[in-house]
Amino acid sequence: MTGRERILAVLAGQRTDHLACMPITMMFAADVLGVKYERYAREYKVMVDAQVKTAEMFGFDHVSAIGPPPPETADMGAKLQWFADQPPAMNEAEALLEDKSVLGRERARGPVSGEWIENRIRGIELMRQRVGNELLVEGWASGPCAAAAELRGLNRLMMDFGDDPEFVRELFDFTVESGIRFADVQIEAGADSIGIGDAAASLVGPRIYREFVWPCEKKLVDAIHTRGAKVRLHICGNTRKILDDIGKLRCDLVDVDFLVPLEEARAQTGAGQTLSGNLDPVRELRDGSPETIAHALEALQAKAGAQWIVSAGCEIVRDTRHENVRALVGFARTHKSVH
């Protein structure tokens, strides 16, 4: 099987030749290529070179057009602070929507396009050209909570849930519309799957998640499915209190961060939900050994059951030893799904 075939088969609940492996790499991939992270983020050809080289070197089943800044918010004018060899940071003091009235102006100007969205589209087109159908090509879009935090500022947004819920609803409607449009153009460019990154959603409780976040995530998930692509949901952090609702989104793949016991994720999302994860990227993957990594993955497979894809709980950190990453892939190649 090709990597693409393997992932799609797992997502469909079918048997595969061995387990699929699709870890998240950004700074790690840039280091593999030997470039500063700012170039990875700014230049689509560099990102593609880094992703393809990393996938080929270690035997991943996918390549991923992933990395900050989020193109859809960057093209709106979200303020960023750049660093030569670290991801850019959102400058909350100069947030685009520090003044809430600016939202009306942003909505009035209609669909946003620009250099960042164009950069990502070109990247996915080139990825598809480079890997053909051998590997799954994955695009990404910001979830409603993450995009709102980029535009408004995380601390302001958390206050807004209580102080101005109607504004939050209007802001989330805006971000999910932008997310759908961005997902559309990536699918047209050749993406098989769209990852939804919504890290800020792990910071809210179940009531706020259910009332504000879930309906918009569901709208984004359903729109992507309507266009024929798969959906991967990635919410960094502790999602234990919202796992049941996450299972109801009907994503094809749900990443489970290392803070969440995998057995809880399985119990609350259901036997048919494909899960990915969830080695601790630092203590278990970076600081472990091939032997301890294999042992930890055996335990995770027992907890996850059949619908499981091998990965760390979050991004592979940049100074992870190559032998440890090979151990991650080696486990996938030497083990089959337990049906």
Long-range contacts (C-beta under 8 A, 24 or more apart in sequence): 2-133, 2-134, 2-135, 3-55, 3-60, 3-61, 3-62, 3-134, 3-135, 3-136, 4-61, 4-62, 4-133, 4-134, 4-135, 4-136, 4-137, 4-192, 5-133, 6-61, 7-61, 7-62, 7-136, 7-193, 7-309, 8-136, 8-192, 8-230, 10-274, 10-307, 10-308, 10-309, 10-337, 11-230, 11-252, 11-253, 11-274, 13-272, 13-306, 13-307, 15-336, 15-337, 15-339, 16-336, 16-337, 17-336, 18-332, 18-333, 18-334, 18-335, 18-336, 19-301, 19-308, 19-309, 19-310, 19-331, 19-332, 19-333, 19-335, 19-336, 19-337, 20-61, 20-309, 20-310, 20-332, 21-59, 21-60, 21-61, 21-309, 21-310, 21-311, 21-328, 21-329, 21-332, 21-333, 22-60, 22-61, 22-62, 22-64, 22-136, 22-138, 22-276, 22-309, 22-310, 22-311, 23-60, 23-310, 23-311, 23-312, 23-316, 23-325, 23-328, 24-64, 24-66, 24-234, 24-255, 24-311, 24-312, 24-314, 24-315, 24-316, 25-51, 25-54, 25-64, 25-66, 25-315, 25-316, 26-66, 26-67, 26-87, 26-315, 27-86, 27-87, 27-315, 27-317, 27-318, 28-54, 28-315, 28-316, 28-317, 28-318, 28-320, 28-325, 29-53, 29-54, 30-318, 31-318, 32-57, 36-84, 36-85, 37-83, 37-84, 37-85, 37-86, 37-87, 38-82, 38-83, 38-84, 38-85, 38-88, 40-67, 41-67, 41-68, 41-69, 41-87, 41-88, 42-119, 43-119, 44-119, 44-120, 44-122, 44-123, 44-126, 45-123, 45-126, 47-123, 48-123, 48-126, 48-127, 48-130, 51-127, 52-127, 52-130, 52-131, 55-131, 55-135, 58-322, 58-325, 58-326, 58-329, 59-326, 59-329, 59-333, 60-135, 60-329, 61-135, 61-136, 62-135, 62-136, 62-137, 62-138, 62-193, 63-127, 63-130, 63-131, 63-135, 63-136, 63-137, 63-138, 64-138, 64-140, 64-195, 65-120, 65-123, 65-124, 65-127, 65-137, 65-138, 65-139, 65-140, 65-186, 65-191, 66-138, 66-140, 66-195, 69-116, 69-150, 70-142, 70-146, 70-147, 70-150, 70-197, 71-114, 71-116, 71-117, 71-119, 71-120, 71-182, 72-112, 72-116, 72-117, 72-141, 72-142, 72-147, 72-178, 72-179, 72-181, 72-182, 73-142, 73-147, 73-150, 73-151, 73-178, 74-114, 74-116, 75-112, 75-113, 75-114, 75-115, 75-116, 75-117, 76-106, 76-112, 76-151, 76-178, 78-150, 78-151, 90-149, 90-150, 90-153, 92-153, 92-154, 92-155, 92-156, 95-151, 95-152, 95-153, 95-156, 96-151, 96-152, 97-151, 97-152, 97-153, 97-171, 98-152, 98-153, 98-156, 100-152, 100-164, 100-167, 103-167, 103-170, 103-171, 103-174, 106-174, 107-174, 111-178, 111-181, 112-178, 117-182, 117-185, 120-182, 120-186, 121-185, 121-186, 121-189, 122-189, 124-186, 124-189, 124-190, 124-191, 125-189, 125-190, 127-190, 128-189, 128-190, 128-191, 136-192, 136-193, 137-190, 137-191, 137-192, 137-193, 138-191, 138-192, 138-193, 138-194, 138-195, 138-232, 139-183, 139-186, 139-187, 139-189, 139-191, 139-193, 139-194, 139-195, 140-186, 140-194, 140-195, 140-196, 140-197, 141-179, 141-180, 141-182, 141-183, 141-186, 141-194, 141-195, 141-196, 141-197, 141-220, 142-175, 142-179, 142-182, 142-196, 142-197, 142-198, 143-179, 143-196, 143-197, 143-198, 143-200, 143-201, 143-213, 143-216, 143-217, 143-220, 143-233, 143-235, 144-172, 144-175, 144-176, 144-179, 144-198, 144-213, 144-216, 144-217, 144-220, 145-172, 145-198, 145-200, 145-201, 145-204, 145-212, 145-213, 146-197, 146-198, 146-199, 146-200, 146-201, 147-175, 147-178, 147-179, 148-172, 148-175, 148-200, 149-200, 151-175, 154-200, 154-203, 157-200, 158-203, 158-204, 161-204, 161-208, 161-212, 165-212, 168-212, 169-212, 172-212, 172-213, 172-216, 173-216, 175-216, 176-216, 176-217, 176-219, 176-220, 179-220, 180-219, 180-220, 180-223, 180-224, 183-220, 183-223, 183-224, 183-227, 183-229, 184-223, 184-227, 187-224, 187-227, 187-228, 187-229, 191-229, 192-229, 192-230, 193-229, 193-230, 193-231, 193-232, 193-252, 193-253, 194-224, 194-229, 194-230, 194-231, 194-232, 195-231, 195-232, 195-233, 195-234, 196-220, 196-221, 196-231, 196-232, 196-233, 196-234, 196-251, 197-234, 197-235, 198-233, 198-234, 198-235, 199-234, 199-235, 199-236, 199-237, 201-235, 201-239, 201-242, 202-235, 202-236, 202-237, 202-238, 202-239, 202-242, 202-257, 203-237, 205-241, 206-241, 206-242, 206-245, 209-241, 209-242, 209-245, 210-242, 210-245, 214-242, 214-245, 214-248, 214-249, 217-249, 218-248, 218-249, 221-249, 221-250, 221-251, 225-250, 232-276, 236-314, 240-264, 243-268, 243-269, 244-268, 244-269, 247-273, 253-309, 255-311, 255-313, 255-314, 256-313, 257-313, 257-314, 258-284, 258-312, 258-313, 258-314, 259-313, 260-313, 261-303, 262-300, 262-303, 262-304, 263-303, 266-303, 266-304, 266-305, 271-305, 271-306, 271-307, 272-307, 273-307, 274-307, 274-308, 274-309, 275-304, 275-307, 275-308, 275-309, 276-308, 276-309, 276-310, 276-311, 277-311, 277-312, 277-313, 278-311, 278-312, 278-313, 279-311, 279-312, 279-313, 279-328, 280-312, 280-313, 281-312, 281-313, 281-314, 281-315, 281-316, 281-317, 281-320, 282-317, 284-312, 285-312, 285-316, 285-317, 285-320, 285-324, 285-325, 285-328, 286-316, 286-317, 286-319, 286-320, 286-321, 286-324, 288-324, 289-324, 289-327, 290-323, 290-324, 290-326, 290-327, 290-330, 293-324, 293-327, 293-328, 293-331, 294-327, 294-330, 294-331, 297-328, 297-331, 297-335, 298-331, 301-335, 301-338, 302-338, 305-338, 306-337, 306-338, 306-339, 308-337
